Amino acid sequence: MYDFAIIGGGIVGLSTAMALGRRYPDAKIVLFEKESRWAFHQTGNNSGVIHSGVYYKPGSFKAKFCRDGCQSMVAFCREHDIPHEVCGKVIVATEEHELPLLENLYQRGLQNGIQVARISAEEVREIEPHVNCLAGVRVFSTGIADYKQVCQKYAELVRAQGGELYLNTKVERIVDLTNGKAVETNNGTFEAKLLVNCAGLHSDRVAKMGGVDPEAKIVPFRGEYYELTPEKRYLVKGLIYPVPNPAFPFLGVHFTRMIDGSVHAGPNAVLSLKREGYKKTDFDLKDFAEVMTYPGFWKLAAKHADEGIQEIIRSFSKAAFVRSLQRLIPEVQSEDLVPTHAGVRAQALMNDGKLVDDFLIVKGKNSIHVCNAPSPAATSSLEIGKAVTEQIAEQFSPATSPVQAV
């Protein structure tokens, strides 16, 4: 019997396996990933940003884990020679009504212990010469990294600790045992004293499979991106963000210089008709029906109808997408942009229509379930792994612990 079984080979699952292996070096650890490679879904399709934590409610898991994770992720990348850069970013107000919201962000950054500075439009243009704005906030600690390489290194370290990692292994059923869980997969049954669910887009389903109701459902939102053509990359030096709408939980279309030098523009945020739906044509009847019959979705849709319609328009109209980008950089033209990959955000939504706006970690019988870990989970992955490990240590007395810590 294993001490710990982890479901999910994204950045959170692999980080958790690594953290458990460090705390419990004699533990038998196994991790299952249904895809053929690590970081196949959210982690492998995100923007590559090392977030600072400037947006998140002071005192929340997101604020703390992201601020600390920003530092620990940079340190990890340095230690293991993973491509990264601490380039900072600018958040800019382009209209008068955004100026108080920009000031709120500045104050929140200070509350969260982040190095931020108010900057004038002229100072913004010293950093990003092609941006048009009224004022900005500079966030110094934001960076970029190659999270696929981070995941590969996590996997290497877990193996070096003695952990067993299985790709192409889908969890089909979870059965309660007297002293743990039996995890039935397409590659056989594995017994473990404690189960950790880091299944991302399917975390709510895995939780229910394991006998836990997270009281929230994953609703997938697709984020679509364009990429600047190589000859127009000079328009963006680093990371340029608009002031987000505080009532709508997404950051708005922005410009991101990736670690390979390319510049991505986006994303929008539209309902995906499939949990793993990276194309507009992707459709899964079960996934679609679950959302359409969930009261929380309709309450959310009613509350944010105007914003939702604008996101859909941007999805189907390149001209509308370009106009959103021109608010930041007026020089950008339609011919400067080509479509690139999309990502899907696993956003937990409660029955009353409220989005779960913090990381959600739910305890069950002989199990822990990470049921809401969208952005900034990649930045925060080392901190989430440590937090899950701490919760496991608190959940069990020395007499009932799966293994003893050192």
C-alpha positions as CSV (number, residue, x, y, z in Angstrom):
1,M,0.0,0.0,0.0
2,Y,1.2,3.5,-0.9
3,D,1.2,6.3,1.7
4,F,0.0,9.0,-0.7
5,A,-1.7,8.7,-4.1
6,I,-2.0,12.0,-6.1
7,I,-4.4,12.4,-9.0
8,G,-3.3,15.0,-11.6
9,G,0.0,15.6,-13.3
10,G,-0.3,19.4,-13.7
11,I,1.9,21.8,-11.8
12,V,-0.1,21.6,-8.6
13,G,-0.1,17.8,-8.5
14,L,3.6,17.5,-9.2
15,S,4.4,20.2,-6.7
16,T,2.3,18.5,-4.0
17,A,4.1,15.2,-4.7
18,M,7.4,16.9,-4.4
19,A,6.4,18.6,-1.1
20,L,5.2,15.4,0.4
21,G,8.4,13.6,-0.6
22,R,10.4,16.2,1.1
23,R,8.4,16.2,4.3
24,Y,8.1,12.4,4.4
25,P,11.2,11.0,2.7
26,D,10.4,7.4,3.6
27,A,6.8,7.6,2.2
28,K,5.7,5.6,-0.8
29,I,4.2,8.1,-3.2
30,V,2.4,7.5,-6.5
31,L,0.9,10.0,-9.0
32,F,-1.5,9.4,-11.9
33,E,-1.9,11.5,-15.0
34,K,-4.4,10.5,-17.7
35,E,-2.5,12.3,-20.5
36,S,0.7,11.3,-22.3
37,R,2.8,14.1,-20.8
38,W,2.9,16.5,-17.8
39,A,1.3,19.9,-17.8
40,F,-1.1,18.9,-20.7
41,H,-4.0,21.2,-19.8
42,Q,-4.1,24.4,-17.7
43,T,-0.4,24.5,-16.9
44,G,0.8,23.8,-20.5
45,N,-1.6,26.4,-22.0
46,N,-1.3,29.4,-19.7
47,S,0.4,32.7,-20.3
48,G,3.7,31.8,-18.6
49,V,3.4,34.8,-16.2
50,I,4.9,34.7,-12.7
51,H,2.2,36.7,-11.0
52,S,3.0,39.2,-8.2
53,G,-0.3,38.9,-6.2
54,V,-1.4,42.5,-6.7
55,Y,-5.0,41.7,-7.6
56,Y,-6.0,39.4,-4.8
57,K,-7.9,40.1,-1.6
58,P,-5.5,40.8,1.3
59,G,-5.4,37.8,3.6
60,S,-6.6,35.3,1.0
61,F,-4.8,32.2,0.0
62,K,-4.3,33.6,-3.4
63,A,-2.7,36.8,-2.1
64,K,-0.3,35.0,0.3
65,F,0.5,32.0,-1.9
66,C,1.0,34.2,-5.0
67,R,3.2,36.8,-3.3
68,D,5.3,34.0,-1.7
69,G,5.1,31.9,-4.8
70,C,6.4,34.6,-6.9
71,Q,9.6,34.6,-4.9
72,S,9.9,30.8,-4.6
73,M,9.2,30.3,-8.3
74,V,11.9,32.7,-9.3
75,A,14.3,31.0,-6.8
76,F,13.4,27.6,-8.2
77,C,14.0,28.6,-11.8
78,R,17.4,30.1,-10.9
79,E,18.4,27.0,-9.0
80,H,17.5,24.7,-11.9
81,D,18.5,26.9,-14.8
82,I,14.9,27.1,-16.1
83,P,14.3,30.1,-18.5
84,H,12.7,33.0,-16.7
85,E,12.9,36.7,-16.4
86,V,11.7,39.2,-13.7
87,C,10.6,41.9,-16.2
88,G,7.9,43.6,-14.1
89,K,4.7,44.8,-15.6
90,V,2.6,48.0,-16.0
91,I,-1.2,48.2,-15.3
92,V,-2.6,51.2,-17.1
93,A,-5.8,53.3,-16.9
94,T,-7.0,54.5,-20.3
95,E,-10.2,56.2,-19.2
96,E,-11.0,58.7,-16.4
97,H,-13.3,56.3,-14.6
98,E,-10.5,53.8,-14.3
99,L,-8.2,56.1,-12.3
100,P,-9.9,55.3,-8.9
101,L,-9.7,51.6,-9.7
102,L,-6.0,51.9,-10.5
103,E,-5.5,53.6,-7.2
104,N,-7.3,50.8,-5.5
105,L,-5.0,48.3,-7.1
106,Y,-2.0,50.3,-6.0
107,Q,-3.3,50.3,-2.4
108,R,-4.0,46.6,-2.6
109,G,-0.5,45.9,-3.8
110,L,0.9,47.7,-0.7
111,Q,-1.5,45.8,1.6
112,N,-0.2,42.5,0.0
113,G,3.4,43.5,0.6
114,I,4.3,43.9,-3.1
115,Q,6.7,46.5,-4.5
116,V,4.5,48.8,-6.6
117,A,4.8,52.4,-7.7
118,R,2.4,54.9,-9.1
119,I,3.7,56.2,-12.5
120,S,2.5,58.9,-14.8
121,A,1.6,58.4,-18.5
122,E,5.0,59.8,-19.4
123,E,6.7,57.3,-17.1
124,V,4.6,54.5,-18.6
125,R,5.9,55.4,-22.0
126,E,9.5,55.3,-20.8
127,I,8.9,51.6,-20.1
128,E,6.4,50.9,-22.9
129,P,6.8,53.6,-25.6
130,H,3.7,52.6,-27.6
131,V,1.2,52.5,-24.8
132,N,-1.5,55.2,-24.6
133,C,-2.8,55.8,-21.1
134,L,-3.7,58.4,-18.4
135,A,-1.6,56.8,-15.6
136,G,-0.2,53.5,-14.5
137,V,1.0,51.3,-11.7
138,R,4.3,49.5,-12.0
139,V,4.6,46.1,-10.5
140,F,8.2,45.2,-10.1
141,S,8.2,41.5,-9.1
142,T,6.1,40.1,-12.0
143,G,8.0,37.8,-14.3
144,I,7.7,35.2,-17.0
145,A,8.8,31.5,-17.1
146,D,8.6,28.3,-19.0
147,Y,6.1,26.3,-16.8
148,K,6.4,23.2,-18.9
149,Q,10.0,23.0,-18.0
150,V,9.2,23.7,-14.4
151,C,6.8,20.7,-14.5
152,Q,9.5,18.5,-16.1
153,K,11.9,19.4,-13.3
154,Y,9.2,18.8,-10.6
155,A,8.7,15.3,-12.1
156,E,12.4,14.6,-12.1
157,L,12.7,15.6,-8.5
158,V,9.8,13.5,-7.4
159,R,11.4,10.5,-9.1
160,A,14.7,11.3,-7.5
161,Q,12.9,11.2,-4.1
162,G,11.5,7.7,-5.0
163,G,8.1,8.7,-6.1
164,E,6.3,6.7,-8.8
165,L,4.8,8.6,-11.7
166,Y,2.3,7.2,-14.2
167,L,1.3,8.8,-17.4
168,N,-1.6,7.5,-19.6
169,T,-3.3,6.4,-16.4
170,K,-6.9,7.5,-15.9
171,V,-8.7,7.2,-12.6
172,E,-12.0,5.4,-13.1
173,R,-13.2,4.7,-9.6
174,I,-12.3,5.4,-6.0
175,V,-13.3,3.0,-3.3
176,D,-13.2,3.5,0.5
177,L,-11.0,1.2,2.5
178,T,-10.8,0.8,6.3
179,N,-7.4,2.5,6.3
180,G,-7.4,4.4,3.0
181,K,-8.6,4.5,-0.6
182,A,-8.4,2.1,-3.5
183,V,-7.8,4.0,-6.8
184,E,-9.0,2.0,-9.8
185,T,-7.4,3.0,-13.0
186,N,-7.1,1.8,-16.6
187,N,-3.6,0.5,-15.5
188,G,-4.7,-1.4,-12.4
189,T,-5.8,-0.7,-8.9
190,F,-3.6,1.1,-6.4
191,E,-4.2,1.3,-2.6
192,A,-3.1,4.3,-0.6
193,K,-3.5,5.5,3.0
194,L,-4.3,9.0,1.7
195,L,-5.6,10.4,-1.6
196,V,-4.8,13.9,-2.9
197,N,-6.9,15.2,-5.7
198,C,-5.2,17.8,-7.9
199,A,-7.3,17.0,-11.1
200,G,-7.8,20.6,-12.2
201,L,-10.6,20.6,-14.8
202,H,-12.0,17.4,-13.3
203,S,-11.3,18.1,-9.6
204,D,-15.0,18.4,-8.7
205,R,-15.8,15.1,-10.3
206,V,-12.9,13.3,-8.7
207,A,-13.9,14.7,-5.3
208,K,-17.4,13.3,-5.7
209,M,-15.9,10.0,-6.9
210,G,-14.0,10.0,-3.6
211,G,-17.2,10.7,-1.6
212,V,-16.7,14.5,-1.1
213,D,-19.1,17.2,-2.2
214,P,-17.0,20.4,-2.8
215,E,-20.2,22.5,-2.9
216,A,-18.9,24.0,-6.2
217,K,-18.8,22.9,-9.8
218,I,-16.0,23.5,-12.3
219,V,-17.2,25.6,-15.2
220,P,-14.7,25.8,-18.0
221,F,-13.9,29.2,-19.5
222,R,-11.8,29.2,-22.7
223,G,-9.3,32.0,-23.1
224,E,-8.4,32.8,-26.7
225,Y,-5.2,34.5,-27.8
226,Y,-3.7,36.2,-30.7
227,E,0.0,36.6,-31.3
228,L,1.9,39.7,-32.7
229,T,3.7,39.0,-36.0
230,P,7.4,38.9,-35.5
231,E,7.9,42.3,-37.2
232,K,5.5,44.0,-34.8
233,R,6.9,42.5,-31.5
234,Y,8.8,45.8,-31.0
235,L,5.5,47.3,-29.9
236,V,5.7,45.5,-26.6
237,K,8.7,45.4,-24.3
238,G,7.2,43.4,-21.4
239,L,3.8,42.9,-19.8
240,I,1.0,45.5,-20.3
241,Y,-2.3,45.0,-18.5
242,P,-5.5,47.1,-18.4
243,V,-7.3,47.9,-15.1
244,P,-9.6,44.9,-14.6
245,N,-13.3,45.3,-14.0
246,P,-13.6,44.6,-10.3
247,A,-17.1,43.0,-10.8
248,F,-15.8,40.6,-13.5
249,P,-13.2,38.0,-12.3
250,F,-11.0,38.1,-15.4
251,L,-8.1,40.4,-16.1
252,G,-9.1,41.6,-19.5
253,V,-7.1,41.3,-22.8
254,H,-3.5,42.3,-22.3
255,F,-0.1,41.9,-23.9
256,T,2.4,39.4,-22.6
257,R,6.0,38.9,-23.9
258,M,6.6,35.2,-23.5
259,I,9.9,33.7,-22.5
260,D,10.6,32.7,-26.1
261,G,10.3,36.4,-27.2
262,S,6.9,36.0,-28.8
263,V,4.1,38.4,-27.8
264,H,0.7,37.1,-27.0
265,A,-2.4,39.3,-26.8
266,G,-5.5,38.2,-24.9
267,P,-7.2,36.3,-23.5
268,N,-11.0,36.8,-23.7
269,A,-13.1,34.6,-21.4
270,V,-15.9,32.6,-23.0
271,L,-17.8,29.5,-21.8
272,S,-16.2,26.4,-23.2
273,L,-18.6,23.7,-24.4
274,K,-16.2,21.1,-23.3
275,R,-14.0,20.9,-20.2
276,E,-11.0,20.3,-22.4
277,G,-12.3,22.4,-25.2
278,Y,-9.5,24.4,-26.7
279,K,-11.2,25.1,-30.0
280,K,-14.6,26.8,-30.7
281,T,-15.8,23.6,-32.3
282,D,-15.0,21.4,-29.3
283,F,-18.2,20.0,-27.7
284,D,-19.0,17.4,-25.1
285,L,-22.6,16.7,-24.3
286,K,-22.0,15.7,-20.7
287,D,-19.9,18.7,-20.0
288,F,-22.3,21.0,-21.7
289,A,-25.4,19.5,-20.0
290,E,-23.8,19.8,-16.6
291,V,-23.3,23.6,-17.1
292,M,-26.7,24.2,-18.7
293,T,-28.5,22.4,-15.8
294,Y,-26.5,24.1,-13.0
295,P,-28.4,26.9,-11.4
296,G,-25.2,28.7,-10.4
297,F,-24.3,29.2,-14.1
298,W,-27.5,31.0,-14.9
299,K,-27.2,33.2,-11.9
300,L,-23.7,34.1,-12.9
301,A,-24.8,34.7,-16.5
302,A,-27.6,37.0,-15.5
303,K,-25.3,39.0,-13.2
304,H,-22.6,39.5,-15.9
305,A,-24.7,39.4,-19.1
306,D,-23.2,42.5,-20.6
307,E,-19.6,41.4,-20.0
308,G,-20.4,37.9,-21.2
309,I,-21.8,39.2,-24.5
310,Q,-18.8,41.4,-25.0
311,E,-16.5,38.4,-24.5
312,I,-18.5,36.3,-27.0
313,I,-18.3,39.1,-29.5
314,R,-14.6,39.3,-29.1
315,S,-14.4,35.5,-29.6
316,F,-16.1,35.7,-33.0
317,S,-15.0,39.1,-34.2
318,K,-11.3,39.8,-34.7
319,A,-12.1,43.5,-35.2
320,A,-13.7,43.7,-31.8
321,F,-10.7,41.9,-30.2
322,V,-8.4,44.3,-31.9
323,R,-10.3,47.3,-30.7
324,S,-9.9,46.1,-27.1
325,L,-6.1,45.9,-27.7
326,Q,-6.0,49.3,-29.3
327,R,-7.2,50.8,-26.0
328,L,-3.7,50.0,-24.8
329,I,-1.6,50.3,-28.0
330,P,-3.4,52.3,-30.7
331,E,-0.8,51.3,-33.3
332,V,-1.9,47.6,-33.3
333,Q,-3.8,46.7,-36.5
334,S,-5.7,43.6,-37.4
335,E,-3.0,42.4,-39.8
336,D,-0.4,42.5,-37.0
337,L,-2.1,39.6,-35.2
338,V,-2.4,35.9,-35.9
339,P,-4.4,33.4,-33.9
340,T,-2.4,31.2,-31.4
341,H,-3.3,28.6,-28.8
342,A,-6.1,28.9,-26.4
343,G,-6.3,27.8,-22.7
344,V,-9.1,26.6,-20.5
345,R,-9.6,28.0,-17.0
346,A,-11.1,25.5,-14.5
347,Q,-13.2,28.0,-12.5
348,A,-15.2,26.7,-9.5
349,L,-18.7,28.2,-9.3
350,M,-21.1,27.9,-6.4
351,N,-24.8,27.1,-6.6
352,D,-25.7,30.7,-5.8
353,G,-23.8,32.0,-8.8
354,K,-20.8,33.3,-7.0
355,L,-17.4,32.4,-8.4
356,V,-15.0,30.8,-5.9
357,D,-12.4,33.6,-5.8
358,D,-9.8,31.9,-3.7
359,F,-8.0,28.6,-3.8
360,L,-10.4,25.9,-2.5
361,I,-8.9,22.9,-0.6
362,V,-11.5,20.5,0.8
363,K,-10.8,17.7,3.3
364,G,-12.5,14.3,3.1
365,K,-12.2,10.9,4.6
366,N,-8.5,9.9,4.0
367,S,-8.4,12.5,1.3
368,I,-7.7,16.1,0.4
369,H,-9.1,17.8,-2.7
370,V,-7.7,20.9,-4.4
371,C,-11.0,22.0,-6.0
372,N,-10.3,25.5,-7.3
373,A,-6.8,26.3,-8.5
374,P,-6.9,28.4,-11.6
375,S,-4.5,31.3,-12.2
376,P,-2.3,32.1,-10.2
377,A,-1.8,28.4,-9.4
378,A,1.3,28.0,-11.5
379,T,3.0,30.9,-9.7
380,S,1.8,29.6,-6.4
381,S,2.4,25.9,-7.0
382,L,5.3,25.5,-4.6
383,E,3.2,27.2,-1.9
384,I,0.1,25.2,-2.6
385,G,2.1,22.0,-2.4
386,K,3.5,23.1,1.0
387,A,0.0,24.1,2.2
388,V,-1.5,20.7,1.2
389,T,1.3,19.0,3.0
390,E,0.8,21.1,6.1
391,Q,-3.0,20.3,6.1
392,I,-2.1,16.6,5.9
393,A,0.2,16.9,8.8
394,E,-2.5,18.7,10.8
395,Q,-5.2,16.2,9.8
396,F,-3.4,13.3,11.3
397,S,-2.1,12.8,14.8
398,P,1.3,11.1,15.1
399,A,-0.5,7.8,15.9
400,T,-2.7,7.9,12.8
401,S,-0.3,9.6,10.4
402,P,0.4,7.7,7.1
403,V,4.1,8.1,7.8
404,Q,6.3,10.0,10.2
405,A,7.9,13.3,9.2
406,V,11.6,13.9,9.7
